[in-house]
Amino acid sequence: MNIKSSAIPADLLKKIKNPDALEGEDILIEDDNGSLVGVIIQPSAYRFFLQKIEENEDESDSALHEAYDKNSKSLDDLLE
């Protein structure tokens, strides 16, 4: 989901763009009971997170490599 910065209240946008270094860069959004309902992370942390997921997926994909067998049945063969 994409949200334009103009749709966010100015005080919240300021906290997102200039997080309190002592509190941490992540912004946790809680409901009135203190339950976590959302998290805002900084762009560099988001890029790092995506990179790690892609690395993990690439590693998983390469572990599933099977040698090509020209005599294997095709999907059409299996469906018949």
Beta strands, then each sheet from edge to edge (+ up, - down):
strand 1: 27-30
strand 2: 36-40
sheet 1: 1+ 2-
end
